[in-house]
Amino acid sequence: MLDPPRAGIHQNVIDAILFTMPKRIVYISCNPATQARDLSALKERYRITDIQPVDMFPQTHHVENVVRLERV
């Protein structure tokens, strides 16, 4: 399970994920831009199986996004 700060996943963490190759990853993010960047870095080894936005702060533009990835 990943729930990084707004800056997204540090490159060292991405490297560790690609080295250990967990079967499944659940990535929770409050910043869709950094989440998209991070998912792009994982796309060779993982595929997105589910995406669910969650409106944690109604009547604001803030949305949490939950993505499930499965190892290819």
PQR file of N, CA, C, O and H, with PARSE charges and radii, in Angstrom:
ATOM      1  N   MET A   1       0.847  -1.165   0.000 -0.4000 1.5000
ATOM      2  CA  MET A   1       0.000   0.000   0.000 -0.0000 2.0000
ATOM      3  C   MET A   1       0.896   1.232   0.000  0.5500 1.7000
ATOM      4  O   MET A   1       1.842   1.323   0.783 -0.5500 1.4000
ATOM      5  N   LEU A   2       0.594   2.167  -0.874 -0.4000 1.5000
ATOM      6  CA  LEU A   2       1.341   3.413  -0.974 -0.0000 2.0000
ATOM      7  C   LEU A   2       0.401   4.582  -0.719  0.5500 1.7000
ATOM      8  O   LEU A   2      -0.696   4.630  -1.274 -0.5500 1.4000
ATOM      9  H   LEU A   2      -0.174   2.093  -1.510  0.4000 1.0000
ATOM     10  N   ASP A   3       0.818   5.511   0.106 -0.4000 1.5000
ATOM     11  CA  ASP A   3       0.072   6.743   0.362 -0.0000 2.0000
ATOM     12  C   ASP A   3       1.091   7.861   0.554  0.5500 1.7000
ATOM     13  O   ASP A   3       1.280   8.349   1.668 -0.5500 1.4000
ATOM     14  H   ASP A   3       1.709   5.472   0.557  0.4000 1.0000
ATOM     15  N   PRO A   4       1.755   8.270  -0.546 -0.5600 1.5000
ATOM     16  CA  PRO A   4       2.835   9.252  -0.436  0.2800 2.0000
ATOM     17  C   PRO A   4       2.316  10.673  -0.222  0.5500 1.7000
ATOM     18  O   PRO A   4       1.119  10.929  -0.357 -0.5500 1.4000
ATOM     19  N   PRO A   5       3.224  11.599   0.115 -0.5600 1.5000
ATOM     20  CA  PRO A   5       2.839  13.006   0.203  0.2800 2.0000
ATOM     21  C   PRO A   5       2.519  13.546  -1.195  0.5500 1.7000
ATOM     22  O   PRO A   5       2.670  12.837  -2.189 -0.5500 1.4000
ATOM     23  N   ARG A   6       2.080  14.793  -1.261 -0.4000 1.5000
ATOM     24  CA  ARG A   6       1.688  15.396  -2.541 -0.0000 2.0000
ATOM     25  C   ARG A   6       2.783  15.317  -3.597  0.5500 1.7000
ATOM     26  O   ARG A   6       2.488  15.292  -4.792 -0.5500 1.4000
ATOM     27  H   ARG A   6       1.957  15.369  -0.453  0.4000 1.0000
ATOM     28  N   ALA A   7       4.037  15.277  -3.174 -0.4000 1.5000
ATOM     29  CA  ALA A   7       5.159  15.214  -4.116 -0.0000 2.0000
ATOM     30  C   ALA A   7       5.257  13.867  -4.826  0.5500 1.7000
ATOM     31  O   ALA A   7       5.990  13.741  -5.807 -0.5500 1.4000
ATOM     32  H   ALA A   7       4.277  15.298  -2.203  0.4000 1.0000
ATOM     33  N   GLY A   8       4.528  12.859  -4.344 -0.4000 1.5000
ATOM     34  CA  GLY A   8       4.547  11.552  -4.981 -0.0000 2.0000
ATOM     35  C   GLY A   8       5.603  10.628  -4.414  0.5500 1.7000
ATOM     36  O   GLY A   8       6.216  10.919  -3.386 -0.5500 1.4000
ATOM     37  H   GLY A   8       3.932  12.961  -3.548  0.4000 1.0000
ATOM     38  N   ILE A   9       5.811   9.511  -5.094 -0.4000 1.5000
ATOM     39  CA  ILE A   9       6.741   8.480  -4.634 -0.0000 2.0000
ATOM     40  C   ILE A   9       8.171   8.900  -4.985  0.5500 1.7000
ATOM     41  O   ILE A   9       8.440   9.332  -6.106 -0.5500 1.4000
ATOM     42  H   ILE A   9       5.313   9.274  -5.929  0.4000 1.0000
ATOM     43  N   HIS A  10       9.071   8.773  -4.032 -0.4000 1.5000
ATOM     44  CA  HIS A  10      10.485   9.051  -4.271 -0.0000 2.0000
ATOM     45  C   HIS A  10      11.048   7.982  -5.216  0.5500 1.7000
ATOM     46  O   HIS A  10      10.615   6.831  -5.180 -0.5500 1.4000
ATOM     47  H   HIS A  10       8.852   8.422  -3.121  0.4000 1.0000
ATOM     48  N   GLN A  11      11.993   8.358  -6.042 -0.4000 1.5000
ATOM     49  CA  GLN A  11      12.572   7.422  -7.002 -0.0000 2.0000
ATOM     50  C   GLN A  11      13.140   6.173  -6.322  0.5500 1.7000
ATOM     51  O   GLN A  11      13.068   5.081  -6.887 -0.5500 1.4000
ATOM     52  H   GLN A  11      12.345   9.293  -6.071  0.4000 1.0000
ATOM     53  N   ASN A  12      13.701   6.317  -5.128 -0.4000 1.5000
ATOM     54  CA  ASN A  12      14.226   5.146  -4.409 -0.0000 2.0000
ATOM     55  C   ASN A  12      13.123   4.136  -4.105  0.5500 1.7000
ATOM     56  O   ASN A  12      13.359   2.928  -4.132 -0.5500 1.4000
ATOM     57  H   ASN A  12      13.759   7.204  -4.669  0.4000 1.0000
ATOM     58  N   VAL A  13      11.933   4.624  -3.821 -0.4000 1.5000
ATOM     59  CA  VAL A  13      10.805   3.728  -3.544 -0.0000 2.0000
ATOM     60  C   VAL A  13      10.368   3.037  -4.829  0.5500 1.7000
ATOM     61  O   VAL A  13      10.085   1.839  -4.820 -0.5500 1.4000
ATOM     62  H   VAL A  13      11.741   5.606  -3.800  0.4000 1.0000
ATOM     63  N   ILE A  14      10.309   3.765  -5.916 -0.4000 1.5000
ATOM     64  CA  ILE A  14       9.963   3.155  -7.204 -0.0000 2.0000
ATOM     65  C   ILE A  14      10.972   2.061  -7.545  0.5500 1.7000
ATOM     66  O   ILE A  14      10.590   0.975  -7.979 -0.5500 1.4000
ATOM     67  H   ILE A  14      10.538   4.739  -5.924  0.4000 1.0000
ATOM     68  N   ASP A  15      12.257   2.346  -7.350 -0.4000 1.5000
ATOM     69  CA  ASP A  15      13.296   1.348  -7.613 -0.0000 2.0000
ATOM     70  C   ASP A  15      13.103   0.114  -6.734  0.5500 1.7000
ATOM     71  O   ASP A  15      13.259  -1.013  -7.205 -0.5500 1.4000
ATOM     72  H   ASP A  15      12.568   3.229  -6.997  0.4000 1.0000
ATOM     73  N   ALA A  16      12.770   0.318  -5.474 -0.4000 1.5000
ATOM     74  CA  ALA A  16      12.547  -0.809  -4.550 -0.0000 2.0000
ATOM     75  C   ALA A  16      11.333  -1.637  -4.971  0.5500 1.7000
ATOM     76  O   ALA A  16      11.358  -2.865  -4.879 -0.5500 1.4000
ATOM     77  H   ALA A  16      12.643   1.233  -5.092  0.4000 1.0000
ATOM     78  N   ILE A  17      10.280  -0.979  -5.426 -0.4000 1.5000
ATOM     79  CA  ILE A  17       9.087  -1.694  -5.896 -0.0000 2.0000
ATOM     80  C   ILE A  17       9.441  -2.548  -7.107  0.5500 1.7000
ATOM     81  O   ILE A  17       9.063  -3.717  -7.181 -0.5500 1.4000
ATOM     82  H   ILE A  17      10.260   0.018  -5.500  0.4000 1.0000
ATOM     83  N   LEU A  18      10.170  -1.958  -8.058 -0.4000 1.5000
ATOM     84  CA  LEU A  18      10.527  -2.697  -9.264 -0.0000 2.0000
ATOM     85  C   LEU A  18      11.510  -3.828  -8.971  0.5500 1.7000
ATOM     86  O   LEU A  18      11.576  -4.799  -9.725 -0.5500 1.4000
ATOM     87  H   LEU A  18      10.476  -1.008  -7.997  0.4000 1.0000
ATOM     88  N   PHE A  19      12.264  -3.715  -7.899 -0.4000 1.5000
ATOM     89  CA  PHE A  19      13.188  -4.775  -7.504 -0.0000 2.0000
ATOM     90  C   PHE A  19      12.459  -5.922  -6.797  0.5500 1.7000
ATOM     91  O   PHE A  19      12.712  -7.094  -7.079 -0.5500 1.4000
ATOM     92  H   PHE A  19      12.211  -2.926  -7.287  0.4000 1.0000
ATOM     93  N   THR A  20      11.553  -5.577  -5.878 -0.4000 1.5000
ATOM     94  CA  THR A  20      10.859  -6.606  -5.094 -0.0000 2.0000
ATOM     95  C   THR A  20       9.645  -7.186  -5.815  0.5500 1.7000
ATOM     96  O   THR A  20       9.237  -8.312  -5.533 -0.5500 1.4000
ATOM     97  H   THR A  20      11.347  -4.626  -5.649  0.4000 1.0000
ATOM     98  N   MET A  21       9.072  -6.431  -6.733 -0.4000 1.5000
ATOM     99  CA  MET A  21       7.945  -6.863  -7.553 -0.0000 2.0000
ATOM    100  C   MET A  21       6.783  -7.462  -6.751  0.5500 1.7000
ATOM    101  O   MET A  21       6.447  -8.632  -6.937 -0.5500 1.4000
ATOM    102  H   MET A  21       9.404  -5.516  -6.962  0.4000 1.0000
ATOM    103  N   PRO A  22       6.164  -6.669  -5.858 -0.5600 1.5000
ATOM    104  CA  PRO A  22       4.983  -7.197  -5.165  0.2800 2.0000
ATOM    105  C   PRO A  22       3.889  -7.554  -6.177  0.5500 1.7000
ATOM    106  O   PRO A  22       3.801  -6.963  -7.253 -0.5500 1.4000
ATOM    107  N   LYS A  23       3.074  -8.519  -5.811 -0.4000 1.5000
ATOM    108  CA  LYS A  23       2.007  -8.988  -6.705 -0.0000 2.0000
ATOM    109  C   LYS A  23       0.966  -7.907  -6.955  0.5500 1.7000
ATOM    110  O   LYS A  23       0.455  -7.775  -8.067 -0.5500 1.4000
ATOM    111  H   LYS A  23       3.146  -8.999  -4.937  0.4000 1.0000
ATOM    112  N   ARG A  24       0.656  -7.144  -5.933 -0.4000 1.5000
ATOM    113  CA  ARG A  24      -0.419  -6.150  -6.007 -0.0000 2.0000
ATOM    114  C   ARG A  24       0.015  -4.887  -5.270  0.5500 1.7000
ATOM    115  O   ARG A  24       0.712  -4.957  -4.258 -0.5500 1.4000
ATOM    116  H   ARG A  24       1.072  -7.251  -5.030  0.4000 1.0000
ATOM    117  N   ILE A  25      -0.403  -3.737  -5.783 -0.4000 1.5000
ATOM    118  CA  ILE A  25      -0.127  -2.449  -5.147 -0.0000 2.0000
ATOM    119  C   ILE A  25      -1.437  -1.674  -5.092  0.5500 1.7000
ATOM    120  O   ILE A  25      -2.183  -1.637  -6.071 -0.5500 1.4000
ATOM    121  H   ILE A  25      -0.969  -3.680  -6.605  0.4000 1.0000
ATOM    122  N   VAL A  26      -1.711  -1.064  -3.963 -0.4000 1.5000
ATOM    123  CA  VAL A  26      -2.812  -0.112  -3.836 -0.0000 2.0000
ATOM    124  C   VAL A  26      -2.159   1.239  -3.581  0.5500 1.7000
ATOM    125  O   VAL A  26      -1.444   1.419  -2.596 -0.5500 1.4000
ATOM    126  H   VAL A  26      -1.105  -1.094  -3.169  0.4000 1.0000
ATOM    127  N   TYR A  27      -2.411   2.181  -4.473 -0.4000 1.5000
ATOM    128  CA  TYR A  27      -1.761   3.494  -4.431 -0.0000 2.0000
ATOM    129  C   TYR A  27      -2.847   4.545  -4.194  0.5500 1.7000
ATOM    130  O   TYR A  27      -3.730   4.742  -5.028 -0.5500 1.4000
ATOM    131  H   TYR A  27      -2.992   2.035  -5.274  0.4000 1.0000
ATOM    132  N   ILE A  28      -2.767   5.211  -3.047 -0.4000 1.5000
ATOM    133  CA  ILE A  28      -3.703   6.269  -2.672 -0.0000 2.0000
ATOM    134  C   ILE A  28      -2.992   7.596  -2.869  0.5500 1.7000
ATOM    135  O   ILE A  28      -1.852   7.756  -2.433 -0.5500 1.4000
ATOM    136  H   ILE A  28      -2.049   5.051  -2.369  0.4000 1.0000
ATOM    137  N   SER A  29      -3.641   8.543  -3.514 -0.4000 1.5000
ATOM    138  CA  SER A  29      -2.986   9.816  -3.788 -0.0000 2.0000
ATOM    139  C   SER A  29      -3.943  10.988  -3.663  0.5500 1.7000
ATOM    140  O   SER A  29      -5.124  10.889  -3.995 -0.5500 1.4000
ATOM    141  H   SER A  29      -4.567   8.413  -3.868  0.4000 1.0000
ATOM    142  N   CYS A  30      -3.407  12.100  -3.176 -0.4000 1.5000
ATOM    143  CA  CYS A  30      -4.177  13.343  -3.119 -0.0000 2.0000
ATOM    144  C   CYS A  30      -3.754  14.290  -4.247  0.5500 1.7000
ATOM    145  O   CYS A  30      -4.246  15.415  -4.335 -0.5500 1.4000
ATOM    146  H   CYS A  30      -2.448  12.181  -2.907  0.4000 1.0000
ATOM    147  N   ASN A  31      -2.837  13.827  -5.109 -0.4000 1.5000
ATOM    148  CA  ASN A  31      -2.352  14.660  -6.207 -0.0000 2.0000
ATOM    149  C   ASN A  31      -2.353  13.827  -7.497  0.5500 1.7000
ATOM    150  O   ASN A  31      -1.426  13.052  -7.731 -0.5500 1.4000
ATOM    151  H   ASN A  31      -2.437  12.913  -5.037  0.4000 1.0000
ATOM    152  N   PRO A  32      -3.381  13.983  -8.326 -0.5600 1.5000
ATOM    153  CA  PRO A  32      -3.465  13.178  -9.549  0.2800 2.0000
ATOM    154  C   PRO A  32      -2.271  13.348 -10.496  0.5500 1.7000
ATOM    155  O   PRO A  32      -1.920  12.410 -11.211 -0.5500 1.4000
ATOM    156  N   ALA A  33      -1.653  14.514 -10.509 -0.4000 1.5000
ATOM    157  CA  ALA A  33      -0.514  14.743 -11.409 -0.0000 2.0000
ATOM    158  C   ALA A  33       0.685  13.885 -11.021  0.5500 1.7000
ATOM    159  O   ALA A  33       1.289  13.244 -11.881 -0.5500 1.4000
ATOM    160  H   ALA A  33      -1.939  15.276  -9.928  0.4000 1.0000
ATOM    161  N   THR A  34       1.038  13.867  -9.737 -0.4000 1.5000
ATOM    162  CA  THR A  34       2.185  13.047  -9.332 -0.0000 2.0000
ATOM    163  C   THR A  34       1.820  11.567  -9.378  0.5500 1.7000
ATOM    164  O   THR A  34       2.685  10.729  -9.635 -0.5500 1.4000
ATOM    165  H   THR A  34       0.548  14.388  -9.038  0.4000 1.0000
ATOM    166  N   GLN A  35       0.567  11.236  -9.137 -0.4000 1.5000
ATOM    167  CA  GLN A  35       0.165   9.836  -9.241 -0.0000 2.0000
ATOM    168  C   GLN A  35       0.317   9.359 -10.686  0.5500 1.7000
ATOM    169  O   GLN A  35       0.809   8.255 -10.920 -0.5500 1.4000
ATOM    170  H   GLN A  35      -0.135  11.917  -8.929  0.4000 1.0000
ATOM    171  N   ALA A  36      -0.093  10.162 -11.642 -0.4000 1.5000
ATOM    172  CA  ALA A  36       0.051   9.799 -13.057 -0.0000 2.0000
ATOM    173  C   ALA A  36       1.524   9.621 -13.418  0.5500 1.7000
ATOM    174  O   ALA A  36       1.879   8.689 -14.140 -0.5500 1.4000
ATOM    175  H   ALA A  36      -0.493  11.058 -11.452  0.4000 1.0000
ATOM    176  N   ARG A  37       2.372  10.502 -12.923 -0.4000 1.5000
ATOM    177  CA  ARG A  37       3.820  10.390 -13.174 -0.0000 2.0000
ATOM    178  C   ARG A  37       4.356   9.072 -12.613  0.5500 1.7000
ATOM    179  O   ARG A  37       5.098   8.358 -13.288 -0.5500 1.4000
ATOM    180  H   ARG A  37       2.083  11.259 -12.336  0.4000 1.0000
ATOM    181  N   ASP A  38       3.975   8.760 -11.378 -0.4000 1.5000
ATOM    182  CA  ASP A  38       4.453   7.540 -10.728 -0.0000 2.0000
ATOM    183  C   ASP A  38       3.919   6.283 -11.419  0.5500 1.7000
ATOM    184  O   ASP A  38       4.650   5.307 -11.586 -0.5500 1.4000
ATOM    185  H   ASP A  38       3.372   9.340 -10.830  0.4000 1.0000
ATOM    186  N   LEU A  39       2.656   6.306 -11.817 -0.4000 1.5000
ATOM    187  CA  LEU A  39       2.082   5.163 -12.510 -0.0000 2.0000
ATOM    188  C   LEU A  39       2.786   4.928 -13.844  0.5500 1.7000
ATOM    189  O   LEU A  39       2.949   3.786 -14.272 -0.5500 1.4000
ATOM    190  H   LEU A  39       2.062   7.099 -11.682  0.4000 1.0000
ATOM    191  N   SER A  40       3.194   5.993 -14.486 -0.4000 1.5000
ATOM    192  CA  SER A  40       3.932   5.870 -15.739 -0.0000 2.0000
ATOM    193  C   SER A  40       5.264   5.153 -15.516  0.5500 1.7000
ATOM    194  O   SER A  40       5.702   4.373 -16.361 -0.5500 1.4000
ATOM    195  H   SER A  40       3.061   6.921 -14.138  0.4000 1.0000
ATOM    196  N   ALA A  41       5.901   5.419 -14.380 -0.4000 1.5000
ATOM    197  CA  ALA A  41       7.180   4.775 -14.059 -0.0000 2.0000
ATOM    198  C   ALA A  41       7.002   3.285 -13.781  0.5500 1.7000
ATOM    199  O   ALA A  41       7.960   2.519 -13.890 -0.5500 1.4000
ATOM    200  H   ALA A  41       5.545   6.053 -13.694  0.4000 1.0000
ATOM    201  N   LEU A  42       5.793   2.865 -13.424 -0.4000 1.5000
ATOM    202  CA  LEU A  42       5.526   1.461 -13.085 -0.0000 2.0000
ATOM    203  C   LEU A  42       4.851   0.686 -14.223  0.5500 1.7000
ATOM    204  O   LEU A  42       4.650  -0.523 -14.106 -0.5500 1.4000
ATOM    205  H   LEU A  42       5.015   3.487 -13.336  0.4000 1.0000
ATOM    206  N   LYS A  43       4.503   1.358 -15.308 -0.4000 1.5000
ATOM    207  CA  LYS A  43       3.640   0.757 -16.327 -0.0000 2.0000
ATOM    208  C   LYS A  43       4.240  -0.440 -17.060  0.5500 1.7000
ATOM    209  O   LYS A  43       3.496  -1.252 -17.610 -0.5500 1.4000
ATOM    210  H   LYS A  43       4.666   2.340 -15.403  0.4000 1.0000
ATOM    211  N   GLU A  44       5.561  -0.568 -17.081 -0.4000 1.5000
ATOM    212  CA  GLU A  44       6.166  -1.714 -17.767 -0.0000 2.0000
ATOM    213  C   GLU A  44       5.939  -3.022 -17.009  0.5500 1.7000
ATOM    214  O   GLU A  44       5.901  -4.092 -17.617 -0.5500 1.4000
ATOM    215  H   GLU A  44       6.165   0.092 -16.634  0.4000 1.0000
ATOM    216  N   ARG A  45       5.787  -2.941 -15.689 -0.4000 1.5000
ATOM    217  CA  ARG A  45       5.678  -4.143 -14.870 -0.0000 2.0000
ATOM    218  C   ARG A  45       4.306  -4.323 -14.213  0.5500 1.7000
ATOM    219  O   ARG A  45       4.003  -5.395 -13.690 -0.5500 1.4000
ATOM    220  H   ARG A  45       5.818  -2.072 -15.195  0.4000 1.0000
ATOM    221  N   TYR A  46       3.473  -3.266 -14.240 -0.4000 1.5000
ATOM    222  CA  TYR A  46       2.171  -3.311 -13.571 -0.0000 2.0000
ATOM    223  C   TYR A  46       1.090  -2.767 -14.479  0.5500 1.7000
ATOM    224  O   TYR A  46       1.328  -1.883 -15.301 -0.5500 1.4000
ATOM    225  H   TYR A  46       3.719  -2.395 -14.665  0.4000 1.0000
ATOM    226  N   ARG A  47      -0.110  -3.317 -14.313 -0.4000 1.5000
ATOM    227  CA  ARG A  47      -1.261  -2.781 -15.054 -0.0000 2.0000
ATOM    228  C   ARG A  47      -2.296  -2.313 -14.034  0.5500 1.7000
ATOM    229  O   ARG A  47      -2.439  -2.893 -12.958 -0.5500 1.4000
ATOM    230  H   ARG A  47      -0.303  -4.036 -13.645  0.4000 1.0000
ATOM    231  N   ILE A  48      -2.999  -1.269 -14.392 -0.4000 1.5000
ATOM    232  CA  ILE A  48      -4.058  -0.728 -13.542 -0.0000 2.0000
ATOM    233  C   ILE A  48      -5.279  -1.621 -13.696  0.5500 1.7000
ATOM    234  O   ILE A  48      -5.731  -1.889 -14.809 -0.5500 1.4000
ATOM    235  H   ILE A  48      -2.882  -0.798 -15.266  0.4000 1.0000
ATOM    236  N   THR A  49      -5.813  -2.083 -12.554 -0.4000 1.5000
ATOM    237  CA  THR A  49      -7.013  -2.918 -12.605 -0.0000 2.0000
ATOM    238  C   THR A  49      -8.254  -2.202 -12.083  0.5500 1.7000
ATOM    239  O   THR A  49      -9.373  -2.539 -12.469 -0.5500 1.4000
ATOM    240  H   THR A  49      -5.446  -1.866 -11.649  0.4000 1.0000
ATOM    241  N   ASP A  50      -8.062  -1.221 -11.212 -0.4000 1.5000
ATOM    242  CA  ASP A  50      -9.192  -0.452 -10.682 -0.0000 2.0000
ATOM    243  C   ASP A  50      -8.741   0.964 -10.356  0.5500 1.7000
ATOM    244  O   ASP A  50      -7.605   1.189  -9.939 -0.5500 1.4000
ATOM    245  H   ASP A  50      -7.153  -0.948 -10.899  0.4000 1.0000
ATOM    246  N   ILE A  51      -9.640   1.902 -10.551 -0.4000 1.5000
ATOM    247  CA  ILE A  51      -9.418   3.298 -10.155 -0.0000 2.0000
ATOM    248  C   ILE A  51     -10.697   3.780  -9.484  0.5500 1.7000
ATOM    249  O   ILE A  51     -11.794   3.589 -10.009 -0.5500 1.4000
ATOM    250  H   ILE A  51     -10.563   1.719 -10.889  0.4000 1.0000
ATOM    251  N   GLN A  52     -10.549   4.405  -8.325 -0.4000 1.5000
ATOM    252  CA  GLN A  52     -11.719   4.921  -7.613 -0.0000 2.0000
ATOM    253  C   GLN A  52     -11.396   6.288  -7.000  0.5500 1.7000
ATOM    254  O   GLN A  52     -10.633   6.368  -6.037 -0.5500 1.4000
ATOM    255  H   GLN A  52      -9.658   4.560  -7.898  0.4000 1.0000
ATOM    256  N   PRO A  53     -11.971   7.361  -7.552 -0.5600 1.5000
ATOM    257  CA  PRO A  53     -11.827   8.656  -6.878  0.2800 2.0000
ATOM    258  C   PRO A  53     -12.721   8.679  -5.638  0.5500 1.7000
ATOM    259  O   PRO A  53     -13.808   8.101  -5.633 -0.5500 1.4000
ATOM    260  N   VAL A  54     -12.251   9.349  -4.594 -0.4000 1.5000
ATOM    261  CA  VAL A  54     -12.998   9.451  -3.347 -0.0000 2.0000
ATOM    262  C   VAL A  54     -13.055  10.922  -2.948  0.5500 1.7000
ATOM    263  O   VAL A  54     -12.018  11.553  -2.746 -0.5500 1.4000
ATOM    264  H   VAL A  54     -11.368   9.818  -4.598  0.4000 1.0000
ATOM    265  N   ASP A  55     -14.257  11.466  -2.834 -0.4000 1.5000
ATOM    266  CA  ASP A  55     -14.445  12.869  -2.472 -0.0000 2.0000
ATOM    267  C   ASP A  55     -14.441  12.997  -0.953  0.5500 1.7000
ATOM    268  O   ASP A  55     -15.485  12.923  -0.304 -0.5500 1.4000
ATOM    269  H   ASP A  55     -15.100  10.953  -2.998  0.4000 1.0000
ATOM    270  N   MET A  56     -13.247  13.191  -0.402 -0.4000 1.5000
ATOM    271  CA  MET A  56     -13.086  13.289   1.055 -0.0000 2.0000
ATOM    272  C   MET A  56     -13.460  14.677   1.583  0.5500 1.7000
ATOM    273  O   MET A  56     -13.752  14.838   2.768 -0.5500 1.4000
ATOM    274  H   MET A  56     -12.399  13.251  -0.929  0.4000 1.0000
ATOM    275  N   PHE A  57     -13.449  15.665   0.704 -0.4000 1.5000
ATOM    276  CA  PHE A  57     -13.694  17.047   1.112 -0.0000 2.0000
ATOM    277  C   PHE A  57     -14.765  17.656   0.210  0.5500 1.7000
ATOM    278  O   PHE A  57     -14.446  18.399  -0.718 -0.5500 1.4000
ATOM    279  H   PHE A  57     -13.212  15.534  -0.259  0.4000 1.0000
ATOM    280  N   PRO A  58     -16.041  17.342   0.480 -0.5600 1.5000
ATOM    281  CA  PRO A  58     -17.123  17.828  -0.367  0.2800 2.0000
ATOM    282  C   PRO A  58     -17.088  19.349  -0.532  0.5500 1.7000
ATOM    283  O   PRO A  58     -16.725  20.092   0.380 -0.5500 1.4000
ATOM    284  N   GLN A  59     -17.475  19.772  -1.716 -0.4000 1.5000
ATOM    285  CA  GLN A  59     -17.577  21.180  -2.079 -0.0000 2.0000
ATOM    286  C   GLN A  59     -16.221  21.867  -2.162  0.5500 1.7000
ATOM    287  O   GLN A  59     -16.125  23.088  -2.041 -0.5500 1.4000
ATOM    288  H   GLN A  59     -17.770  19.168  -2.457  0.4000 1.0000
ATOM    289  N   THR A  60     -15.166  21.068  -2.370 -0.4000 1.5000
ATOM    290  CA  THR A  60     -13.837  21.595  -2.695 -0.0000 2.0000
ATOM    291  C   THR A  60     -13.358  20.828  -3.923  0.5500 1.7000
ATOM    292  O   THR A  60     -14.005  19.876  -4.361 -0.5500 1.4000
ATOM    293  H   THR A  60     -15.243  20.076  -2.469  0.4000 1.0000
ATOM    294  N   HIS A  61     -12.233  21.243  -4.469 -0.4000 1.5000
ATOM    295  CA  HIS A  61     -11.681  20.550  -5.640 -0.0000 2.0000
ATOM    296  C   HIS A  61     -10.779  19.372  -5.252  0.5500 1.7000
ATOM    297  O   HIS A  61     -10.255  18.691  -6.134 -0.5500 1.4000
ATOM    298  H   HIS A  61     -11.708  22.016  -4.113  0.4000 1.0000
ATOM    299  N   HIS A  62     -10.589  19.123  -3.970 -0.4000 1.5000
ATOM    300  CA  HIS A  62      -9.702  18.052  -3.508 -0.0000 2.0000
ATOM    301  C   HIS A  62     -10.383  16.687  -3.609  0.5500 1.7000
ATOM    302  O   HIS A  62     -11.500  16.486  -3.132 -0.5500 1.4000
ATOM    303  H   HIS A  62     -11.015  19.676  -3.253  0.4000 1.0000
ATOM    304  N   VAL A  63      -9.668  15.756  -4.246 -0.4000 1.5000
ATOM    305  CA  VAL A  63     -10.166  14.389  -4.408 -0.0000 2.0000
ATOM    306  C   VAL A  63      -9.008  13.434  -4.145  0.5500 1.7000
ATOM    307  O   VAL A  63      -7.904  13.628  -4.652 -0.5500 1.4000
ATOM    308  H   VAL A  63      -8.760  15.918  -4.633  0.4000 1.0000
ATOM    309  N   GLU A  64      -9.267  12.415  -3.358 -0.4000 1.5000
ATOM    310  CA  GLU A  64      -8.292  11.329  -3.185 -0.0000 2.0000
ATOM    311  C   GLU A  64      -8.551  10.333  -4.320  0.5500 1.7000
ATOM    312  O   GLU A  64      -9.692  10.121  -4.731 -0.5500 1.4000
ATOM    313  H   GLU A  64     -10.165  12.258  -2.946  0.4000 1.0000
ATOM    314  N   ASN A  65      -7.494   9.744  -4.803 -0.4000 1.5000
ATOM    315  CA  ASN A  65      -7.634   8.776  -5.889 -0.0000 2.0000
ATOM    316  C   ASN A  65      -6.978   7.467  -5.455  0.5500 1.7000
ATOM    317  O   ASN A  65      -5.825   7.454  -5.022 -0.5500 1.4000
ATOM    318  H   ASN A  65      -6.567   9.916  -4.469  0.4000 1.0000
ATOM    319  N   VAL A  66      -7.719   6.368  -5.576 -0.4000 1.5000
ATOM    320  CA  VAL A  66      -7.207   5.066  -5.183 -0.0000 2.0000
ATOM    321  C   VAL A  66      -7.066   4.213  -6.455  0.5500 1.7000
ATOM    322  O   VAL A  66      -8.021   4.043  -7.213 -0.5500 1.4000
ATOM    323  H   VAL A  66      -8.656   6.378  -5.928  0.4000 1.0000
ATOM    324  N   VAL A  67      -5.868   3.689  -6.667 -0.4000 1.5000
ATOM    325  CA  VAL A  67      -5.598   2.868  -7.846 -0.0000 2.0000
ATOM    326  C   VAL A  67      -5.049   1.522  -7.396  0.5500 1.7000
ATOM    327  O   VAL A  67      -4.161   1.454  -6.546 -0.5500 1.4000
ATOM    328  H   VAL A  67      -5.092   3.827  -6.051  0.4000 1.0000
ATOM    329  N   ARG A  68      -5.582   0.459  -7.970 -0.4000 1.5000
ATOM    330  CA  ARG A  68      -5.042  -0.873  -7.709 -0.0000 2.0000
ATOM    331  C   ARG A  68      -4.266  -1.326  -8.935  0.5500 1.7000
ATOM    332  O   ARG A  68      -4.754  -1.241 -10.062 -0.5500 1.4000
ATOM    333  H   ARG A  68      -6.303   0.513  -8.660  0.4000 1.0000
ATOM    334  N   LEU A  69      -3.054  -1.806  -8.702 -0.4000 1.5000
ATOM    335  CA  LEU A  69      -2.192  -2.297  -9.766 -0.0000 2.0000
ATOM    336  C   LEU A  69      -1.888  -3.773  -9.529  0.5500 1.7000
ATOM    337  O   LEU A  69      -1.732  -4.213  -8.390 -0.5500 1.4000
ATOM    338  H   LEU A  69      -2.657  -1.875  -7.787  0.4000 1.0000
ATOM    339  N   GLU A  70      -1.805  -4.524 -10.612 -0.4000 1.5000
ATOM    340  CA  GLU A  70      -1.445  -5.941 -10.553 -0.0000 2.0000
ATOM    341  C   GLU A  70      -0.173  -6.138 -11.382  0.5500 1.7000
ATOM    342  O   GLU A  70       0.003  -5.527 -12.436 -0.5500 1.4000
ATOM    343  H   GLU A  70      -1.931  -4.167 -11.537  0.4000 1.0000
ATOM    344  N   ARG A  71       0.695  -6.993 -10.884 -0.4000 1.5000
ATOM    345  CA  ARG A  71       1.929  -7.301 -11.605 -0.0000 2.0000
ATOM    346  C   ARG A  71       1.576  -7.989 -12.918  0.5500 1.7000
ATOM    347  O   ARG A  71       0.696  -8.850 -12.960 -0.5500 1.4000
ATOM    348  H   ARG A  71       0.552  -7.489 -10.027  0.4000 1.0000
ATOM    349  N   VAL A  72       2.262  -7.608 -13.984 -0.4000 1.5000
ATOM    350  CA  VAL A  72       2.023  -8.188 -15.315 -0.0000 2.0000
ATOM    351  C   VAL A  72       2.686  -9.544 -15.400  0.5500 1.7000
ATOM    352  O   VAL A  72       2.608 -10.205 -16.435 -0.5500 1.4000
ATOM    353  H   VAL A  72       2.977  -6.909 -13.950  0.4000 1.0000
TER
END
